[in-house]
Amino acid sequence: MFFHKKEAIHTVNTGEANPRFAQLLLEQFGGATGELTAALQYWVQSFHVEDPGLRDMLQDIALEEFGHLEMVGKLIEEHTRNVDQTEAYKSSLFAVRGMGPHFLDSQGSAWTASYINEGGDVVRDLRANIAAEAGARQTYESLIKLSTDEGTKRTLVHLLTREISHTKMFMKALDSLGKLDDPFFGNIPPDETVDIYYNLSSNGKDERGPWNSDENFKYVAQPAPQDEAQPTHQ
């Protein structure tokens, strides 16, 4: 059961309408990193989780993302209201589609369910969610830099902040499963190459870091090609 409260979780106030900026905002309404994608992704993932706490977390965040979708929609509505006779409006997607939000990204491509990243394993899904939040945060940062309206900026900063909050929650959830920094999940054990790092770069200097030099890796400086005498299978 769902209830809709008409008060937004964060007050949306804008100054001067800017339909061209509203078109950029469509990225977070109907785009790959947008709020609809996140809300549906986390909601669907919740049905794959047996742990009641993790299920609640995913559903709570999903519902907050629906609230964020409403906020972005409100921003788009306010930036396209009563400006349909301006050249800025006529040069935007809204000249054809009409004012307010649409399930399009900033380039006019329609939203698609292929944006949703879920795979039925809680570790895999939580890791996908961290990446999703990073993508949304990056988009919001770009929008904040392009915005000239202070009220719009305040709403976008709030949305960016909540992406960071959700990332922290997903990381803590992974940590509670002992999988925050463990690359293995599932039931099939890896083979004997799991700790090998192949140096396949020939830039004149072997670059080393913790990803190929600590005790978790066996560094192969010059990988040998497979024996060409071995038979091949068609």
C-alpha positions in Angstrom: 0.0 0.0 0.0 1.3 3.4 -0.9 0.3 6.9 0.2 1.3 10.1 -1.5 2.0 13.2 0.6 1.7 16.3 -1.4 4.5 17.9 0.6 7.9 17.2 -1.0 10.6 15.8 1.3 12.6 18.9 0.4 10.9 22.2 -0.6 11.4 23.0 -4.3 11.7 26.7 -5.1 13.0 28.2 -8.3 13.5 31.7 -9.6 13.6 32.6 -13.3 12.4 29.8 -15.6 15.0 28.3 -17.8 13.6 25.7 -20.3 17.0 24.9 -21.7 18.2 24.0 -18.2 15.0 22.0 -17.8 16.0 19.9 -20.7 19.3 19.1 -18.9 17.2 18.1 -15.8 15.5 15.5 -17.9 18.6 13.4 -17.5 17.6 12.8 -13.9 14.0 12.1 -14.7 14.1 9.8 -17.7 17.8 9.2 -18.1 20.1 6.2 -17.3 21.3 7.8 -14.0 17.9 9.2 -13.1 15.6 8.8 -10.2 13.1 6.5 -11.9 15.9 4.1 -12.7 17.2 4.1 -9.1 13.7 3.7 -7.6 12.7 0.8 -9.7 16.1 -0.9 -9.4 16.1 -0.9 -5.6 12.5 -1.8 -5.4 12.9 -4.9 -7.7 16.1 -5.9 -5.9 14.3 -5.9 -2.5 12.2 -8.9 -3.6 15.4 -11.0 -4.0 16.5 -10.4 -0.4 15.6 -12.7 2.5 17.1 -10.6 5.2 14.2 -8.4 6.5 16.5 -5.5 7.4 18.2 -5.3 4.0 14.8 -5.6 2.3 13.5 -2.7 4.4 16.5 -0.6 3.5 16.2 -1.2 -0.2 12.5 -0.4 -0.2 12.9 2.7 2.0 15.6 4.0 -0.4 13.5 3.1 -3.4 10.6 5.1 -2.0 12.8 8.1 -1.2 14.0 7.9 -4.9 10.4 8.1 -6.0 10.2 11.3 -3.9 13.3 12.6 -5.6 11.7 11.8 -9.0 8.8 14.1 -7.9 11.3 16.8 -6.9 13.1 16.7 -10.3 9.7 16.7 -12.0 8.7 19.7 -10.1 11.9 21.5 -11.0 11.3 20.7 -14.7 7.7 21.9 -14.4 8.7 25.2 -12.9 11.4 25.8 -15.4 9.0 25.3 -18.3 5.9 27.0 -17.0 4.6 30.1 -18.9 7.6 30.3 -21.2 6.2 28.6 -24.2 6.5 31.7 -26.4 10.2 32.2 -25.7 13.0 31.3 -28.0 14.7 29.2 -25.3 11.5 27.1 -25.0 11.1 26.8 -28.8 14.7 25.5 -29.0 14.1 22.7 -26.4 12.5 19.3 -26.5 9.4 20.9 -24.7 8.4 22.7 -27.9 7.3 19.3 -29.3 6.5 17.4 -26.1 4.9 20.1 -24.0 5.8 21.6 -20.6 6.8 19.5 -17.6 8.7 16.3 -17.2 8.8 13.4 -19.7 10.4 10.0 -19.6 13.2 11.2 -21.9 16.8 12.0 -21.2 18.4 15.3 -22.0 19.0 14.3 -25.6 15.5 13.1 -26.2 16.0 9.4 -25.9 13.2 7.5 -24.2 13.6 5.8 -20.8 14.2 2.1 -21.0 14.1 -0.8 -18.5 17.6 -1.8 -19.8 18.9 1.0 -17.5 17.9 -1.1 -14.5 20.8 -3.2 -13.1 19.6 -6.1 -10.9 20.8 -9.7 -10.8 19.1 -11.6 -8.0 22.2 -11.7 -5.7 22.3 -9.2 -2.8 26.1 -8.7 -2.9 26.1 -8.2 -6.7 23.1 -5.8 -6.4 24.5 -3.7 -3.6 27.7 -3.2 -5.6 25.7 -2.2 -8.6 23.8 0.3 -6.4 27.0 1.9 -5.3 27.9 2.5 -8.9 24.4 3.8 -9.6 24.6 6.3 -6.8 28.1 7.4 -8.1 26.6 8.0 -11.6 23.7 10.0 -10.2 26.0 12.1 -8.0 28.2 12.9 -10.9 25.2 14.0 -13.0 23.9 16.2 -10.2 27.3 17.8 -9.8 27.4 18.7 -13.5 23.9 20.2 -13.2 24.8 22.3 -10.2 27.8 23.7 -12.0 25.5 24.7 -15.0 22.6 26.1 -13.0 22.3 29.9 -12.5 19.3 29.7 -10.2 20.0 29.6 -6.5 16.7 27.8 -5.5 17.4 25.1 -8.1 20.9 24.7 -6.9 19.7 24.2 -3.3 17.4 21.4 -4.4 20.1 19.8 -6.6 22.6 19.9 -3.7 20.1 18.2 -1.5 19.6 15.4 -4.1 23.4 15.1 -4.5 23.8 14.8 -0.7 21.2 12.0 -0.5 23.1 10.0 -3.2 26.1 10.1 -0.9 23.9 9.0 2.1 22.6 6.1 0.1 26.1 5.1 -0.9 27.1 5.0 2.8 24.1 2.8 3.5 24.9 0.3 0.7 28.5 0.2 1.8 27.5 -0.5 5.4 25.1 -3.2 4.2 27.9 -4.9 2.3 30.1 -4.6 5.3 27.4 -6.3 7.4 27.7 -9.3 5.0 31.5 -9.3 5.2 31.6 -8.3 1.5 32.7 -4.7 1.5 36.2 -5.5 0.4 35.8 -9.2 -0.6 35.7 -9.7 -4.4 34.3 -13.2 -4.1 30.6 -14.0 -3.8 28.6 -17.0 -5.0 29.1 -20.7 -4.6 31.6 -21.6 -7.3 35.3 -21.3 -6.2 37.8 -19.6 -8.5 40.6 -21.5 -10.2 44.4 -21.2 -9.4 44.8 -17.9 -11.4 42.7 -15.9 -9.0 45.7 -14.1 -7.4 47.7 -13.5 -10.6 48.3 -10.0 -12.0 49.5 -10.1 -15.6 51.7 -7.1 -16.7 50.3 -6.5 -20.2 51.4 -2.9 -20.5 54.7 -2.1 -22.4 55.1 1.6 -21.7 58.8 1.3 -20.7 58.2 1.2 -17.0 56.4 -1.3 -14.8 53.8 0.7 -12.8 53.1 -0.9 -9.5 50.5 -0.3 -6.8 48.5 -2.1 -4.2 46.4 -3.6 -7.0 49.4 -5.7 -8.2 52.1 -5.6 -5.5 50.7 -6.6 -2.1 50.5 -10.1 -0.7 47.2 -10.7 -2.5 48.8 -10.8 -5.9 51.4 -12.7 -7.8 52.9 -10.3 -10.3 53.8 -11.8 -13.7 56.1 -9.2 -15.3 56.4 -10.9 -18.7 53.5 -13.3 -19.4 54.6 -16.1 -21.7 52.3 -16.7 -24.7 50.6 -20.0 -24.9 52.5 -22.9 -26.4 51.8 -22.6 -30.2 52.4 -26.3 -30.5 49.3 -27.0 -28.6 46.4 -28.3 -30.7 43.6 -26.0 -31.4 39.9 -26.8 -31.6 37.7 -25.6 -34.3 
